[in-house]
């Protein structure tokens, strides 16, 4: 199912608003596969945009925080959460995440906006 133009416009406006608030953004498929990233994720995580696209997002988080992150990602409503991410070099990064749940037909997409803490 193709998303409506109205939904796409809303999505773009939401992304623009979050970027204006200083958030960086990546999008996740319901199976936690990275669908979209902003250029600053390369700076923050050390992965190039092409490396991140198609990556399982769990590679970006500290193993010790998986169960708590799962609770937030699996919610049907928007959620805020502070998490520990891991860069490509293995450096632990504290981030504040704002997770938006979006439905596109039968599939769900999560927009993860984050700020370094």
C-alpha positions in Angstrom: 0.0 0.0 0.0 1.3 3.4 -1.0 1.3 6.0 1.7 -0.9 9.0 1.0 0.5 12.4 0.1 -1.0 13.7 3.3 0.8 11.1 5.4 4.1 11.9 3.6 3.6 15.6 4.1 2.9 15.0 7.9 6.1 12.9 8.1 8.2 15.5 6.4 6.9 18.2 8.7 7.5 16.1 11.8 11.1 15.4 10.7 11.7 19.1 9.9 10.4 20.1 13.4 12.5 17.5 15.2 15.6 18.6 13.2 14.9 22.2 14.2 14.9 21.1 17.8 18.4 19.6 17.4 17.4 15.9 16.9 19.1 13.6 14.5 16.9 11.0 12.9 16.8 7.4 11.6 13.9 5.4 10.5 13.3 1.7 11.3 11.1 -0.9 9.7 8.9 -2.9 12.1 11.7 -5.6 11.9 14.3 -3.1 13.3 16.0 -2.7 9.9 17.3 0.9 9.3 15.4 2.4 6.4 16.6 6.0 6.5 19.2 8.1 8.3 20.4 11.7 8.4 24.0 12.6 7.6 24.8 13.4 11.2 24.3 9.8 12.2 27.6 9.1 10.4 29.3 11.6 12.7 27.6 10.3 15.9 27.8 6.5 15.2 30.8 6.3 12.9 28.9 4.3 10.3 28.5 5.7 6.8 24.9 6.3 5.6 25.3 3.3 3.2 26.6 1.1 6.0 23.6 2.0 8.2 20.9 1.5 5.5 19.7 -2.1 5.8 21.5 -2.6 9.1 19.8 -4.3 12.0 19.3 -1.4 14.4 20.2 -3.6 17.4 23.8 -3.2 16.4 23.6 0.4 17.5 22.7 -0.3 21.1 24.5 -1.7 24.1 23.4 -5.3 24.8 22.7 -4.6 28.4 19.9 -2.2 27.4 18.1 -4.5 24.9 15.2 -5.4 27.2 14.4 -1.8 28.1 14.7 -0.6 24.6 12.5 -3.4 23.4 9.7 -2.2 25.7 9.9 1.3 24.1 10.2 0.2 20.5 7.3 -2.3 20.8 4.9 0.2 22.2 2.1 1.3 19.9 2.3 4.9 21.1 5.1 7.4 20.9 7.8 7.1 23.6 10.8 8.9 25.1 13.8 7.1 26.5 17.4 7.5 27.4 19.6 4.7 26.1 23.2 3.7 25.7 24.2 3.4 22.0 27.4 1.9 20.7 29.4 3.5 17.9 31.2 1.5 15.1 34.4 1.9 17.1 32.7 0.4 20.2 32.4 3.7 22.1 29.4 3.9 24.4 27.2 6.9 23.7 24.4 8.2 25.9 21.4 9.3 23.8 17.9 10.6 24.5 15.5 9.1 22.0 12.0 10.2 21.0 10.4 7.3 19.2 7.4 8.0 16.9 5.3 5.1 15.7 3.9 5.4 12.2 1.6 3.0 10.3 2.0 2.6 6.6 -0.7 0.2 5.5 -0.1 -3.1 7.2 3.4 -2.3 8.3 4.7 -0.1 11.0 7.7 2.2 10.9 9.5 3.8 13.8 11.0 7.2 13.5 13.8 7.5 16.1 14.9 11.0 16.8 17.8 11.3 19.1 20.1 13.7 20.8 23.5 13.0 22.4 23.4 13.4 26.1 
